[in-house]
Amino acid sequence: MRTTTRQTLYLTLAIAGLASTWYHNLHFMAASDGGGLLAFVQALDVNHATRSISWDITFAFLAFALWLPFEARRTGVRHWWLFLLLGGAIAFAFSFPLFLFFRERALARAG
């Protein structure tokens, strides 16, 4: 199967989302002296800017979580629940474009 430009763009966004979020996550973890997840969650509530982006991502992820099973079934993407796990554990900026990549591949297979 030939990879389309759109698939390449989605995969590039997934890789960029993974790299950019985890670059900062790793720096945060190294600087927080082992504060772990609790310190990370507390940092989300530092000011109005961090609260704004935190709620923005939360509601976008919730919309994705509601849409995902229906769209995955409609387009034939298997193991859709993995994208929710990746979004919660790794980064939504990674899991959403990765799902779109697999969705494009499934649509191409279906013709």
Secondary structure, 3 states (H helix, E strand, C coil): CCCCHHHHHHHHHHHHHHHHHHHHHHHHHHHCCCCHHHHHHHHCCCCHHHHHHHHHHHHHHHHHHHHHHHHHHHHCCCCCHHHHHHHHHCCHHHHHHHHHHHHHHHHHHHC
